[in-house]
Amino acid sequence: MAPAPQWFTRRRRPATARSVLAGEAAAEAARKSSQEAPEPEEAPEEPEFPVAGDEAAAAFFDLDNTVMQGAALFHFGRGLYKRHFFHKRDLARFAWQQIYFRLAGSENPEHMADVRNSALSIVQGHRVAELMSIGEEIYDEYMAERVWPGTRALAQAHLDAGQKVWLVTAAPVETATIIARRLGLTGALGTVAESVGGVYTGKLVGEPLHGPAKAEAVRALASAEGLELSHCAAYSDSANDIPMLSLVGHPYAINPDSRLRKHAREQGWRLRDYRTGRKAAKIGIPAAAGVGALAGGAAAAVALQRRRR
């Protein structure tokens, strides 16, 4: 084979002193930069919360679908029905009232007044102690297993930090007090039905503890306890509780409905969801606008009335 033309032959060009210097400098710079590379920055840690020993702080927890799956008084009604304290048609009627308000998405003042007046007239003349005794039994049967472990852990964190923890709910204060005591919490703020000598008079003290009324209750308790609301935390699943959540320095949306989820994201509030899925259906029949609490109370009162006959 004939030799390749001279112009086609590759020539090996010797490295010049300048190229050698450039190569050595690049290698040294690479080695030095790798040794001096800064440590990766760690994400800043969130400040410890709750703050142990902060006597100006406390925590306020909504009950239904925040601490407990479903409406506490619906579970209470199930327990009464199991004991044959009232008929199936009574349970269906009270359940439908809650479904109506949930699906309607609004509160009819006249309808709410009718339910409230009916409930109060049935409760009238019955002893508070009797309702409390029944509630203790039913808590063990239906409610204890429906407490969200995640929310319970949040409440315990506040207790471990030396802070007081209250439930804040539209449910009757007697029912809320049972649940708070069983969970080891400080106490409960709830709807107050007037009683004289331990007997219901058939009147409310003010109005159901719902929406803005919850915020006013928290404000009043904080003032009486010498708390700084900016140090306090509040937890709820419902957009109806935005007034209460907005009142404190540490608002949390727990298992939030769509309106509260949207509002919480806009405001930068923390969210926690302990349901099996983001759009998980709420277990049981949720209370609506305080009417659910009154309807549940009415169911309890019907049971007591039938039991006395």
C-alpha positions in Angstrom: 0.0 0.0 0.0 1.3 3.4 -0.9 2.2 5.7 1.9 -0.3 8.4 2.8 0.5 11.8 1.5 2.5 13.9 3.9 -0.2 16.5 4.3 -2.6 13.7 5.6 -0.3 12.4 8.3 -1.2 13.4 11.8 1.6 15.1 13.7 2.0 15.1 17.4 2.7 18.6 18.5 4.9 19.0 21.5 3.4 20.8 24.5 4.8 24.2 25.0 5.9 25.5 28.4 2.9 27.8 28.5 0.4 24.9 27.9 2.1 22.8 30.6 1.8 25.7 33.0 -1.9 26.2 32.1 -2.7 22.5 32.7 -0.9 22.4 36.0 -2.7 25.6 37.2 -6.1 24.2 36.2 -5.5 20.9 38.1 -4.3 22.7 41.2 -7.3 25.1 41.1 -9.7 22.1 40.8 -8.1 20.3 43.7 -8.1 23.4 45.9 -11.7 24.3 45.1 -12.9 20.8 45.9 -11.2 21.0 49.3 -12.6 24.4 50.0 -16.2 23.7 48.8 -18.7 25.1 51.3 -20.9 22.7 53.3 -24.4 22.5 51.8 -26.7 24.9 53.6 -29.3 23.4 55.9 -32.9 24.5 55.7 -33.6 26.8 58.6 -35.4 24.9 61.4 -38.8 26.1 62.5 -38.8 27.6 65.9 -39.7 25.2 68.7 -43.5 25.2 69.2 -45.2 25.0 71.5 -42.8 26.9 73.7 -42.2 25.2 77.0 -42.8 27.4 80.0 -44.7 30.1 78.1 -47.4 30.9 80.7 -49.0 33.4 78.3 -49.8 30.7 75.8 -52.7 28.2 75.5 -54.3 26.1 72.8 -58.0 26.0 71.6 -59.3 23.0 69.6 -62.5 22.7 67.7 -64.2 19.3 68.4 -66.1 17.8 65.4 -63.8 16.6 62.6 -60.8 18.3 64.3 -60.4 16.2 67.4 -63.0 13.6 66.7 -64.2 12.0 63.5 -67.7 13.2 62.8 -70.1 15.0 65.1 -69.8 14.1 68.7 -73.5 14.5 69.3 -74.4 12.2 66.3 -72.3 9.5 68.0 -74.1 10.3 71.2 -77.4 9.9 69.4 -76.3 6.5 68.1 -75.7 5.4 71.7 -79.1 6.5 72.8 -80.7 4.7 69.9 -78.9 1.5 70.7 -80.4 1.7 74.2 -83.9 2.0 72.7 -84.4 5.5 74.1 -86.1 6.8 71.0 -87.5 5.5 67.7 -85.8 5.3 64.4 -87.9 8.1 62.9 -86.5 10.5 65.6 -82.9 9.6 64.7 -83.7 10.0 61.0 -85.3 13.4 61.5 -82.3 14.8 63.5 -79.8 13.3 61.0 -81.7 14.8 58.1 -81.6 18.3 59.6 -77.8 18.1 59.7 -77.6 16.8 56.1 -79.9 19.6 54.9 -77.7 22.3 56.3 -74.5 20.6 55.0 -75.8 20.3 51.5 -77.5 23.7 51.4 -74.3 25.4 52.3 -76.2 28.1 54.0 -78.2 28.7 57.2 -81.9 29.4 57.1 -82.5 31.6 60.2 -86.2 30.5 60.5 -85.4 26.8 60.2 -82.5 27.2 62.7 -84.9 28.9 65.1 -87.5 26.2 64.8 -84.9 23.5 65.5 -83.5 25.4 68.5 -86.9 26.1 70.0 -87.9 22.5 69.6 -84.7 21.2 71.2 -85.0 23.6 74.1 -88.6 22.8 74.8 -87.8 19.0 75.0 -84.8 19.6 77.3 -86.8 21.7 79.7 -87.3 20.1 83.0 -84.7 17.4 82.7 -81.7 17.2 85.0 -78.2 18.0 83.8 -76.7 15.1 85.8 -78.8 12.5 84.0 -77.5 13.6 80.6 -74.0 13.7 81.9 -74.2 10.1 83.2 -75.4 8.9 79.9 -72.7 10.8 78.1 -70.0 9.1 80.1 -71.1 5.6 79.0 -71.5 6.6 75.3 -68.1 8.2 75.2 -66.5 4.8 75.9 -68.7 3.0 73.4 -68.6 5.3 70.4 -66.3 8.4 70.8 -63.0 7.2 72.3 -62.1 5.2 69.2 -62.9 8.2 66.9 -60.4 10.6 68.3 -57.7 11.5 65.7 -54.4 10.4 67.1 -52.6 13.2 65.3 -54.7 15.9 66.8 -54.5 14.3 70.2 -50.7 14.4 69.9 -50.8 18.1 69.1 -52.9 18.7 72.2 -50.6 16.6 74.3 -47.6 18.7 73.1 -49.2 21.8 74.5 -49.9 20.0 77.8 -46.3 18.8 78.0 -45.2 22.4 77.4 -47.1 23.4 80.5 -49.9 25.1 78.6 -53.7 24.8 79.1 -55.8 23.2 76.4 -59.5 23.8 75.8 -62.1 22.4 73.5 -64.2 25.1 71.7 -67.4 23.7 70.2 -71.1 24.4 69.4 -72.0 21.2 71.3 -73.5 21.6 74.7 -70.8 22.4 77.3 -71.8 19.3 79.3 -70.9 17.0 76.4 -67.7 18.9 75.6 -66.7 18.7 79.2 -67.0 14.9 79.3 -64.7 14.6 76.2 -62.2 17.2 77.5 -61.9 15.4 80.8 -61.5 12.0 79.2 -58.7 13.4 77.0 -57.0 15.0 79.9 -57.5 18.5 78.7 -58.0 21.6 80.8 -61.7 22.1 80.0 -64.2 23.1 77.4 -66.1 26.0 76.0 -69.5 25.0 74.6 -73.0 26.1 74.1 -74.6 26.9 77.5 -78.2 25.9 78.1 -79.6 27.6 81.1 -80.3 25.5 84.2 -81.5 26.3 87.7 -80.8 23.9 90.5 -79.4 21.4 88.0 -82.6 21.4 85.9 -82.8 22.8 82.3 -85.1 25.8 82.0 -85.5 25.5 78.2 -83.5 28.6 77.4 -80.0 29.3 76.0 -77.5 31.6 77.6 -76.9 33.8 74.6 -76.7 31.8 71.4 -75.0 28.6 70.1 -71.2 28.8 70.3 -70.6 28.9 66.6 -68.5 31.1 64.3 -67.9 34.5 65.7 -69.2 33.4 69.1 -66.3 31.0 69.4 -63.9 33.8 68.8 -65.6 35.9 71.5 -65.4 33.0 73.9 -61.7 32.5 73.3 -61.1 36.3 73.7 -63.0 36.3 77.0 -61.2 33.3 78.4 -57.8 34.7 77.4 -58.6 37.9 79.1 -59.7 36.1 82.3 -56.6 33.8 82.2 -54.1 36.5 81.4 -53.1 35.0 78.1 -51.5 36.7 75.1 -53.4 35.7 72.1 -50.4 36.2 69.9 -48.8 33.3 71.8 -51.8 31.0 71.6 -52.7 28.4 69.0 -56.1 27.4 67.6 -57.1 24.3 65.6 -60.1 23.7 63.4 -61.4 21.9 60.3 -64.1 24.4 59.3 -64.1 27.8 57.5 -66.8 28.8 60.0 -64.0 29.0 62.6 -61.8 31.5 60.7 -62.7 34.2 63.2 -61.3 32.0 66.0 -58.2 31.0 64.0 -57.5 34.6 63.0 -57.5 35.6 66.6 -54.4 33.7 67.6 -50.8 33.9 66.6 -50.6 30.2 65.6 -53.6 29.1 63.6 -53.8 25.5 62.3 -56.2 24.0 59.7 -56.8 20.4 60.7 -58.6 18.1 58.2 -59.8 21.3 56.5 -62.8 21.7 54.4 -62.2 23.2 50.9 -62.9 26.8 52.0 -60.6 26.7 55.0 -57.9 24.9 53.0 -57.9 27.7 50.4 -57.9 30.4 53.1 -55.1 28.7 55.0 -52.9 28.5 52.0 -53.5 32.2 51.2 -52.6 33.2 54.7 -49.7 30.9 55.1 -51.3 28.9 58.0 -50.1 25.5 58.8 -52.2 22.5 57.6 -52.5 19.0 59.0 -54.7 16.3 57.4 -55.1 13.0 59.3 -57.7 11.5 57.0 -56.8 8.6 54.7 -57.0 10.8 51.7 -57.0 14.5 50.9 -60.6 14.3 49.8 -61.7 11.8 52.4 -65.3 12.0 53.4 -66.0 13.0 56.9 -67.1 10.1 59.1 -70.6 10.4 60.5 -72.8 13.3 59.9 -71.1 16.7 60.5 -72.7 19.3 62.6 -73.7 22.5 60.8 -73.8 26.0 62.3 -74.6 24.9 65.8 -77.9 23.4 64.6 -76.3 20.0 64.6 -75.4 20.4 68.3 -78.9 21.5 69.1 -80.4 18.7 67.0 -78.2 16.2 68.8 -79.2 17.7 72.1 -82.8 17.4 71.1 -82.3 13.7 70.3 -80.8 13.2 73.8 -83.7 15.0 75.3 -86.3 12.9 73.4 -84.5 9.8 74.7 -84.7 11.0 78.3 -88.4 12.0 77.8 -89.3 8.6 76.4 -87.3 6.8 79.1 -89.2 8.6 81.9 -92.6 7.5 80.4 
